[in-house]
Amino acid sequence: MIRQNPSNGSQFLGCSHYPSCNQTFKNVEILSDSMLCPGCQSGFVIKRNGRFGDFLGCTNYPGCKNTITLK
């Protein structure tokens, strides 16, 4: 579910089972365009930017370093 940080107003995704689960994601767009990470099968791939340009990376980084190159 979408939650809001009270200190700075930014939005994030937080597990609906909080406080038993404290998993959060900074990228709210996961809700509209979700793709399960083919590497770890537990994170989602999101668009990121690196030194070689845009790519898709896992939300479980650095635990999962799976990436997908964008052309």
C-alpha positions in Angstrom: 0.0 0.0 0.0 1.1 3.6 -0.7 2.4 5.3 2.4 3.7 8.8 3.1 6.9 9.7 5.0 5.7 12.2 7.6 9.1 14.0 7.8 9.5 14.9 4.1 6.2 14.0 2.5 7.7 11.5 0.0 5.6 8.5 -1.0 6.7 4.8 -0.8 5.2 1.4 -0.8 5.0 -0.4 2.5 3.9 -3.9 3.3 0.3 -4.2 4.4 1.4 -6.6 7.1 3.4 -3.9 9.0 4.7 -4.2 11.7 5.2 -8.0 11.1 6.8 -7.1 7.8 8.7 -4.0 7.2 9.5 -4.4 3.5 9.3 -1.0 1.6 10.0 0.2 -1.9 10.8 3.8 -2.9 9.4 3.3 -6.4 5.6 3.7 -6.3 5.3 2.9 -10.1 5.7 -0.8 -9.2 2.0 -0.8 -8.7 1.2 0.2 -12.3 3.9 -1.7 -14.1 5.1 -4.6 -12.0 7.5 -7.3 -13.3 8.8 -9.9 -11.0 12.6 -10.1 -11.1 13.7 -13.2 -13.1 16.8 -13.5 -11.0 15.6 -13.7 -7.4 11.8 -14.1 -8.0 11.0 -11.9 -5.0 11.9 -8.4 -6.0 10.6 -6.3 -8.9 12.5 -4.8 -11.8 12.5 -1.0 -12.0 14.1 1.5 -14.3 17.4 2.8 -13.1 20.2 4.9 -14.5 23.8 3.9 -14.5 27.1 5.0 -16.1 26.1 3.2 -19.4 22.5 4.6 -19.5 19.1 3.3 -18.5 18.5 -0.3 -17.5 16.1 -2.4 -15.4 17.4 -3.5 -12.0 16.0 -5.4 -9.1 14.5 -3.7 -6.1 16.4 -6.2 -3.9 19.7 -4.8 -4.9 22.4 -5.2 -3.6 21.2 -8.7 -2.5 20.1 -9.4 -6.2 22.3 -7.9 -8.9 20.1 -9.0 -11.8 19.8 -6.4 -14.6 18.0 -6.2 -17.9 19.6 -4.0 -20.6 17.3 -1.4 -22.3 17.9 -0.6 -25.9 
